[in-house]
């Protein structure tokens, strides 16, 4: 019997008995979280516990709180990191931030001017010859044609500070481990610093999380009970490991050292002479990529290759790092101040499961997927994970749906994670094509390192291994000496020509991916596909090249952006994006229709059906441009008895212009149902065929994963 149980645990959904105690065996999916308030009538249970206080975890706590769901955040570190880390915020993430109490506007106000970061610069030193540059901002990026907000360049720790401020405005408290003398008062609205997750024990009613803290110099443990446990604790996720969830993909693509430093003199020079976001520096003494987080403040992060065990992190003291920085700068600087030095490993992996234990344990952000930094997909994908998950958790707690809707989070986000993994790997390989063109193929360097770690390591002492490795790399960097890398040298001229071709044809590292950032689409989950969408289900494989976004009204796609003007609203506030019509702070669906008799009838029916499903529905009537002249009553009479509606008219753009329904490739008899996360749940391109009541019951049942009682 014991052997049979052991075999079952090894094979059941990928769990590993080496990592999990027998009591981690997960329960079958539960139907409702509605009984979360008390455990057996005595012990309070926290609705949602989030492990990891990075940007993704903090954003999720904000979204849940605004939707009325109590939560708390655990963070194993005693203080927040000041290392800049991620810095590029794409269009879709900025759109989400637009709905978070002015967060997008604050980021735009505080970020460096776009002209200081729009380029990638390739050079032999920061003060030496420029080999080439790429401007990653195109004219359409500033015209807000496809999005109401532009991308941003803003360091992660600064974003973190803004999120903390928003949480404090929501009455959250940051608590150190020795400040919680009476945890019985409740965990909600707390960010618990210095609290490390040690164990997870799910049951049919809740999840018990064992937590370690340091108090008065002694480690003590506490248990926190929650209904849902969310792991947003980064690439090395403790929660993921405790659950025995493995990662699939490519490990150890590259090892690097990240050097965080300040130099106002360098920032001032680059501001005036060669502004940019990334500087790819290749010379015979050193190679590195400099990330200019803020040229005006002189804040930088230098990424350099790292080859352990021959190289050790202890080898990179502040003084050694300063020497490397100066070699890449090309001249002396007196004000270089190294703040932090960290090793890290680049992976391209996705977790085998995002949801476990009867929909009670969930992974988001880097805990669920870890990408190369090329293209900035890591934090952005995590932000969009949180946005997808929050409304579904709120639906389950509010009794709107069964808990099976949590499964649609994995159904929708896991394919996006796989796609973004492939896209970021392709972009990373594009970045590597530049040094390869200059005679420095990174795959050769990695192969040499593997040989030294293999056969050579068994016969040479570590000191000689290190000397051999550095000697080989010195010979390799000799390809970058000025007499070789010169237009006067036939070999150098050929290499420089190849580099220019790579940059001119967009085959180098890219910053923006509009087609993927805005055009990603869910193919299954909390949505209803129509016949046209089923035929268009295949999504082309990523190429690593920038492609333009094409608006789509297909189910699973993000709602297209168009500026509209609201009826009976003061002119200075009347014009908004269609995305603004979806209220991020309320659990509410949006039905967009035209002012046509068939559409009005569908809206009235949909409103009645939504009430029976206990979900809020707002109707948006989309009028052609100029319809509001002398028009005040709008759709009040046509939608009666429905009262939750808004009339808007399209704002005509200059140049070639398509109407809303033309852009969506629909007729004015059609309708679009939008979820609380701005994604389209269902559409009908023309009028509903058959009984509209039965159709809308079918739609809400499929989207909400729930049948009417």
C-alpha positions, 0 to 999 in steps of 0.5 A: 500500500505504501509503495503504491501511494509513493508511485501515485505521488511521483506521477500525479500531475508532475509532483515530486515526493522528494520535495513535497511531504505527503500532506501536500497532496492537493484536493480536487477543485472547490466550487466556491471561496465564499466560506473564507471568513472563518475556519470552523467558526474560530480562526480567521482565514485571509482571502488571498496571500501573495508571496513576493513584494515585487512590482507584480505582487504589489500590483496584484494586491492593488487590483484585488483591494480595489475589487474588494478582496482582502489580501496581504503580501509576504516578502522574505527580504527585510528591505526593498531592493534599490537595484534598477533591474527592469526598466522598459514598460510596454504599451499594454502595461502602461494601459493597465497602469492608466487605470491604477490611480494615475500611475501611468501619468506619474511614470510619464512625469518622472521618466527621462525625456524620450530623446534621451533613451530612444536609441541603442548605440554600438561603439568601441567605447563610450567616448570613442568611435560609434559603430552604429545606432538604432532609433527604436521610436517611430513617428506612429509611436507618438501619435497614439493611433493604436494606444492612448499611452506610449511606452516608458523607460522607468527603473523597476525600483522607482515603479516599486516606490510608486506602487508602495505609495498607492498601497499606503493610500489604500491603508496598507502598512509595511511591517517588519518581522518584529513589529507584529506582536499580535497577529491575531488582529489580522493579516489583511492590508499588510506587507510583511517584510522579513517573512520567508515562506517555508511550507505549504499545506493545502486542505479542502478549506484553505492553505496553511503557509508556514512562515519563518521570521527573525525576532529578537535575534531568534528565528520563529515560525508562524502559520498563516491560513488563506483561501488563495496563495499566489506566488509572485516571488521571482525567478527562483520562486520558493513557492514554486519549488515547495509545490514541486513544479518544474520549469521547461525550456532553456536553462543557463543561456548566459551568466552575467554580472550586473554592476549598478553605479552612479556617475553624473559626469558620464550622464552629462557627457552622454546627454550632450554627445550620444544619448541612448538607452543601451550602449553595446561596447566592444573593445580589446580591453573589455566588453559590456552592455551599459543600461542608462537608467537615467542620464540626468541622474547619472544612474547606470547598470553595466552588464558583463559576461561572467564565467564561474567557477573560474571567475568568482563574484568576490573577484568583482570588488568595487575597485575592479568594477570601476576599472572595467567601467573606465575601460568601457568609458574610454577616459577617466571619471572621478565620480564613479560610485559603485552601489551594488554588484550582483551575479545572475543567470539568464534562462528561458523557461515556463512553469509546467503548471500555473494553477495547483491544489484545487485552484488555491495555489497560483504562480504569476510573474517570474515565478511562472516564467523567466525570459532573457531581458531582450525586449523587456518581456519579464516584468511586462508579462507579469503585470499582464498576468496580474491583470488577468488574474485579479478579476477572476479571483474577485469573481470567485470570491463574490459568488459570480462564478465557480472557482473553475474560472481560475483555471482559465488564468493558466489556459490564457496566460501560459500560451502567452508565456511560451510565445514571449519566451520564444520571442525573447530568445529570438531577440537575444539571438539577434543581439548576439549577431552583432558581436558575431559580426565583429568576430566575437561569436558568443557561442564560441566563448561559451563552448570554450568555457564548457571545455575548460569546465570539462576535460581541462578542469580535471587536470589543471588547478583552478588558478591555471584554469582562470588564467587560461580562460582569461588568456583565450578571451584576451586573444579573442578581444584582439579582433577589436583592436583599431588596426583590425576593426578599421575601414582600411583593413579588408577584414575590418571593413567587411565586418563593419559592413556586415554590422551596418547591414544587421542594424539597417535591416532591423536584425539586431536587438529590438525594443518594441514589438507592437504586434505582440505587445498589443495584439496578443490574443487568448485562444481559449479560456473565459471567452466564446469563439465564433466561427471566424475566430476558430479559423484564425486560431493559428498565431504566427511564430515570433520572428524577433522583428518589429511588426505593426499592430493590427486592431482586432475584435476577435474574442480573446483580443484586447479591445481596440483603442479609439478616441470617443466623446461622451455625451453630456460630459464637460468638454475637457473630460469628454474625450476618452479611449475606448479602453477607458470605458472599461472600469478597472476598479469595478467587476463589470463587463462592457457591451458595445453596440451601435444605435440600431433597433436590433442592437438595443434589443440585444443590450436589453436582453444582455442586461437582464441575463447578466442580472441573473448571473449576478454580474454587472453589465454596462452598455456602451452605445457607439454613435458615428461622428457628429451625432451629438449635435443638439442631442441630449437624451441619448439612448435612455428610452431605447434601452429602458429599463436598462439604466447602466449605459453610456452614449459615446460618439467616435472622434474622427482622426486626421488622415485615413480614417475608419469607423469603429465598426469598420476597424472591427470588421463588423456591421452596426448590427453587431456587438462586442462583450468586453471583460473587466481586463479589456479583453473581448469575451464574445462578439457577434459580427452582425445580428444574433441568429435565433433567440437572443436570450438563449445566446446570451445565457450561453455566452455568460455561462461559458465566460463565467464558467457557471450555469444558471441555477 
